[in-house]
Amino acid sequence: MPLLLEHRLTALLRALSIRHRLIASFVLLSLLPLLVSGYISYAESSGEIERRTRLFAGEVVKQVAKNVQLQMLEVETASEALVLSDGVQAALARYAVDDAAEKGRARAELTKILLDSYGSFEDVSQKYFLDKDNRVLDPQVLGQLGGALEQFAAAAPPRRGRPHWGALELWGGQKSIVMLRQVYFKSNNRLAGSLFLGVRPLHFAGIFDNVQLGEGSDIFILDGRDGSAVVQARERPNGAPPAAGLLAELGASLRRGQPGGFVAYEDVAADGRGRASYRAAYAQIPRTSWYVVSTLPNDSLLAQAQSVRDKILIIGLVCFVGALALAYLIARSISAPLEKLAAIMRATEGGNYGLRMDYTGRDELAQLARKFNEMAGNIGQAHEQLESRVAARTRELELANEKLATLSMTDALTGIANRRRFDAVLEAELHRAGRCGQPLALLMIDVDHFKSYNDFYGHQDGDACLLRVARLLHGHARRAGDLAARYGGEEFVMLAADTDLETAAALAEGIRLALEQAGLPHAESPIGRVSVSIGVAVLLPDERHSGEMFIRMADKAMYRAKQQGRNQVQLAGGRRIAAA
């Protein structure tokens, strides 16, 4: 790749004249330091601005989260005093009595207590007592509202005496921040019911009024479990939900138990048109799944760094004009003798190296002319050396190709011969056995239940099993005329020259028995260990027999062994070798 890039750049430069190359060089030399320093300044300023923004925004959201928690604690503290009051305890005790009249009076008392306690609070929009079965005790509550309250209470997680906070959307899209507190009798610590308080989101949104990180910034509270907006300072454009990237980061933070962080993401632009890049700092409100999130557009964040960049560009443009003028003057003083030398070199393209460059002086161009003249005299010798090197490289390439051919005949996993080598050896052995009148044996071997082995133990253990079988086969291929090869997948073959049927059957049974005695565990096999099914075919080859027919004979015998129970040897023709 570097050589290719160098070649293309060289070709591009050679398409330009010497004069233009010199001009371009001067321009680049003058602009390059400025551009590099400008880029470094822009990157460093951008990084420092982002670092400071990260720290500042992180502290802001932490402080806002603490303020939200304090307001929640105020509601919790007031509600705790209420549910422990004698009036609430007595009313809930009367409600627990199995008397309809007492229950009615208890409901009325509880409703009055709530009105007396929270009636003057505009931000408390819903206030109800629920019994221990999560039924609303206020008889005036509409069925639809009561059902929503009861469903919220039933879905709340176990609270162990602590209030549970959540968000509930009521009719017309109205949303409330809900605190649900279980009420226990002080006399016996048994569950008496629950207190349900719905607080308007504006009660918490007031905390955001004095928080401003910059133009286009926003601050809101999201539920990290489902991404719903709990409290927001302003409506989002077109009612769009928060960005998926932001919600995914909050969900991951909640799962990790991480209280805060800083994330980059894309979302709807502040004007509602298109998308924009944002940075967001977030902090979790303790004991909730809610996060205070503060966002800032990248454009606002990097405005100062972009101003520095623009100034650098203006300075670079001025330097460019000055460098261009200076480069043109210097280029003219150098390009004329170079053009003369180029004309002589073009004249020698036909192979006439007798031309010489006549140039007087002591500068680099005079040295270049002398070197050119020496080059013309030595070019013949260079050609001879080049041809010698080409011959040497050609031989090295031939040796490398021979090594590559050897590697292409070996199975990469097992290290024994592969299918390609087996096919070549089979054809050669068929012709040789036919000429010599000697029998040729072929064993087709398949690992039993190998797919189940792979599914149960995994592919790495499956590969290790195949390697073990391959080594066992290689160990039984002791003679020079024997060849063990991987045929494909979990199938192997063994070719044995000058081997009759009895000897081939004994060889196959020896392989089967050796693997059985190895005791490789196989939990998915009926016999509990790895086994093989082997088909054996023996031929006295002649011109009628082909490698494909020979393989088909052994393959049929092998499939017959699998059909008749596996872990056995079958001979072509239907005979089975009894296990020892």
HELIX and SHEET records of a PDB file:
HELIX    1   1 PRO A    2  ARG A   14  1                                  13    
HELIX    2   2 ILE A   18  VAL A   83  1                                  66    
HELIX    3   3 ASP A   86  ALA A   96  1                                  11    
HELIX    4   4 ALA A  100  TYR A  118  1                                  19    
HELIX    5   5 GLY A  143  ALA A  155  1                                  13    
HELIX    6   6 TRP A  171  GLY A  173  5                                   3    
HELIX    7   7 LEU A  202  ALA A  205  1                                   4    
HELIX    8   8 GLY A  206  ASN A  210  5                                   5    
HELIX    9   9 PRO A  237  GLY A  239  5                                   3    
HELIX   10  10 ALA A  244  ARG A  256  1                                  13    
HELIX   11  11 ASN A  298  LEU A  301  1                                   4    
HELIX   12  12 ALA A  303  ALA A  347  1                                  45    
HELIX   13  13 THR A  348  GLY A  350  5                                   3    
HELIX   14  14 GLU A  364  SER A  408  1                                  45    
HELIX   15  15 ARG A  419  CYS A  436  1                                  18    
HELIX   16  16 PHE A  450  TYR A  457  1                                   8    
HELIX   17  17 HIS A  459  HIS A  476  1                                  18    
HELIX   18  18 LEU A  501  ALA A  518  1                                  18    
HELIX   19  19 GLY A  547  GLN A  563  1                                  17    
SHEET    1   A 4 VAL A 124  ASP A 131  0                                        
SHEET    2   A 4 LEU A 191  VAL A 199 -1                                        
SHEET    3   A 4 LYS A 175  TYR A 184 -1                                        
SHEET    4   A 4 HIS A 164  GLU A 169 -1                                        
SHEET    1   B 5 ALA A 229  GLN A 232  0                                        
SHEET    2   B 5 ASP A 218  ASP A 223 -1                                        
SHEET    3   B 5 TRP A 290  PRO A 297 -1                                        
SHEET    4   B 5 ARG A 275  GLN A 284 -1                                        
SHEET    5   B 5 GLY A 260  VAL A 268 -1                                        
SHEET    1   C 6 ASP A 482  GLY A 488  0                                        
SHEET    2   C 6 GLU A 491  ALA A 497 -1                                        
SHEET    3   C 6 LEU A 440  VAL A 447 -1                                        
SHEET    4   C 6 VAL A 532  LEU A 539 -1                                        
SHEET    5   C 6 VAL A 569  LEU A 571  1                                        
SHEET    6   C 6 ARG A 576  ILE A 577 -1                                        
END                                                                             
